[in-house]
Amino acid sequence: MEKTYTYIALFRGINVGGKNSLKMEALKEALQTSIFTEAQTYIQSGNLIFKSIKRAPIVLSIALEQLIKDVFGLDIFTIVLSEKELKKIIRKNPFTPIKETQYSKLYVTFIKGKINPEAIESFAQNTLTDDKFHLSKKNIYTFYELKYSASKLNNTFYEKKLNCIATTRNWRTTLKLLEMAKNN
């Protein structure tokens, strides 16, 4: 039997405002007869921990998107990360140290693919806000002065300005996903 590895899948735009409804239990059931094993979900906003034999995350992302389209009829973007990648993202948080009482102000935006370096530079120079952000090629860390819902620096804004596909998670969820991956 081949060795399996733990991966984290982040779905973009499901179960939001009644659109793209995808029940996590139904998803876990559909995954039972696929390359994705030992699936666990976290909350209804599209977080999946699973095991698979070693494959490139982009290959797993494409397979997962196709499975969701075939089984549920939904075109959903997914970002798949290895456990190692998620650890690195957490470790590289530029807003450390952070108190647990501030977790609700820190978010990570995960980018599908990579952001063009010129777009990052232009964005950073032309975005004025009280919220603090740090961009890399594959992630954006945002520390909100007030709260996510009160800021223009949201997932849709980042996608439009950086011409990318992205999904955003708060810091508490990001840490929980790593904890679940370690225990999977």
FENBEL-V383516 format. One record per residue. N is the residue number from 1. RES is the residue in three letters. OMEGA is omega in degrees with one decimal (999 if undefined). D_FIRST is the distance of its C-alpha to the first C-alpha in whole Angstrom. Layout:
<<N:RES:OMEGA:D_FIRST> <N:RES:OMEGA:D_FIRST>>
This chain:
<<1:MET:-179.1:0> <2:GLU:177.1:4> <3:LYS:176.8:7> <4:THR:-178.9:9> <5:TYR:-178.8:13> <6:THR:178.7:16> <7:TYR:177.6:18> <8:ILE:176.5:22> <9:ALA:177.8:24> <10:LEU:-178.4:27> <11:PHE:178.7:29> <12:ARG:168.6:33> <13:GLY:174.3:36> <14:ILE:177.1:34> <15:ASN:178.4:36> <16:VAL:177.7:39> <17:GLY:178.4:42> <18:GLY:-179.7:41> <19:LYS:177.4:40> <20:ASN:-178.5:36> <21:SER:179.9:35> <22:LEU:-179.6:32> <23:LYS:-176.6:31> <24:MET:177.9:28> <25:GLU:178.5:27> <26:ALA:177.4:27> <27:LEU:179.2:25> <28:LYS:178.8:22> <29:GLU:-179.7:22> <30:ALA:-178.5:22> <31:LEU:-175.4:19> <32:GLN:-178.3:17> <33:THR:-176.8:17> <34:SER:178.3:16> <35:ILE:-178.8:13> <36:PHE:-178.9:15> <37:THR:177.4:13> <38:GLU:-176.7:15> <39:ALA:172.9:18> <40:GLN:176.6:22> <41:THR:176.5:25> <42:TYR:-174.2:28> <43:ILE:-171.9:31> <44:GLN:-174.7:32> <45:SER:171.9:33> <46:GLY:175.9:29> <47:ASN:-175.4:27> <48:LEU:172.5:23> <49:ILE:179.6:21> <50:PHE:174.6:17> <51:LYS:174.9:13> <52:SER:173.0:12> <53:ILE:-174.3:10> <54:LYS:177.2:13> <55:ARG:175.0:15> <56:ALA:179.5:19> <57:PRO:179.9:21> <58:ILE:177.7:23> <59:VAL:178.0:21> <60:LEU:178.5:19> <61:SER:179.4:23> <62:ILE:179.7:24> <63:ALA:179.3:21> <64:LEU:177.5:22> <65:GLU:179.9:26> <66:GLN:178.4:25> <67:LEU:-179.9:24> <68:ILE:177.9:27> <69:LYS:-178.3:29> <70:ASP:-173.7:28> <71:VAL:-172.7:27> <72:PHE:179.7:30> <73:GLY:-177.8:32> <74:LEU:172.1:33> <75:ASP:-176.1:33> <76:ILE:173.9:31> <77:PHE:175.9:30> <78:THR:173.5:27> <79:ILE:179.5:27> <80:VAL:179.2:23> <81:LEU:170.4:23> <82:SER:176.8:20> <83:GLU:179.6:21> <84:LYS:178.7:22> <85:GLU:-179.8:25> <86:LEU:175.7:26> <87:LYS:-178.9:27> <88:LYS:178.8:29> <89:ILE:-179.9:31> <90:ILE:-179.1:32> <91:ARG:-176.6:33> <92:LYS:177.3:35> <93:ASN:-178.1:37> <94:PRO:-176.5:40> <95:PHE:178.4:42> <96:THR:-4.3:41> <97:PRO:179.2:42> <98:ILE:178.8:42> <99:LYS:179.8:43> <100:GLU:178.6:41> <101:THR:179.5:44> <102:GLN:-177.6:44> <103:TYR:-177.6:40> <104:SER:179.6:42> <105:LYS:-177.7:44> <106:LEU:-179.5:41> <107:TYR:174.0:38> <108:VAL:174.2:36> <109:THR:-178.2:36> <110:PHE:-175.6:32> <111:ILE:174.2:33> <112:LYS:-174.2:31> <113:GLY:179.5:31> <114:LYS:175.6:34> <115:ILE:175.1:38> <116:ASN:-178.6:40> <117:PRO:178.3:42> <118:GLU:178.4:45> <119:ALA:178.4:44> <120:ILE:-178.1:44> <121:GLU:179.4:47> <122:SER:179.4:49> <123:PHE:-177.1:47> <124:ALA:-178.8:48> <125:GLN:-173.5:51> <126:ASN:-179.3:53> <127:THR:179.0:51> <128:LEU:-178.4:54> <129:THR:173.2:52> <130:ASP:178.2:53> <131:ASP:179.8:49> <132:LYS:177.5:47> <133:PHE:176.6:44> <134:HIS:-178.5:42> <135:LEU:169.5:40> <136:SER:-178.5:38> <137:LYS:-173.9:36> <138:LYS:-177.0:33> <139:ASN:170.6:35> <140:ILE:174.7:38> <141:TYR:179.4:39> <142:THR:175.4:42> <143:PHE:-172.9:44> <144:TYR:176.9:46> <145:GLU:178.4:50> <146:LEU:178.5:50> <147:LYS:-176.7:47> <148:TYR:-174.9:45> <149:SER:-179.5:47> <150:ALA:-174.2:50> <151:SER:172.5:49> <152:LYS:179.9:49> <153:LEU:179.0:46> <154:ASN:-175.6:43> <155:ASN:-178.8:40> <156:THR:178.5:43> <157:PHE:179.8:45> <158:TYR:-179.4:42> <159:GLU:-178.6:41> <160:LYS:-175.7:44> <161:LYS:-176.1:46> <162:LEU:178.5:42> <163:ASN:-176.9:42> <164:CYS:171.7:38> <165:ILE:-174.4:36> <166:ALA:171.1:35> <167:THR:-171.0:34> <168:THR:176.8:35> <169:ARG:175.5:34> <170:ASN:-174.1:37> <171:TRP:-179.6:36> <172:ARG:177.9:35> <173:THR:179.3:32> <174:THR:178.3:31> <175:LEU:180.0:31> <176:LYS:178.9:29> <177:LEU:176.9:26> <178:LEU:177.8:25> <179:GLU:179.2:26> <180:MET:179.4:24> <181:ALA:179.2:21> <182:LYS:-176.5:21> <183:ASN:-177.7:21> <184:ASN:999:18>>
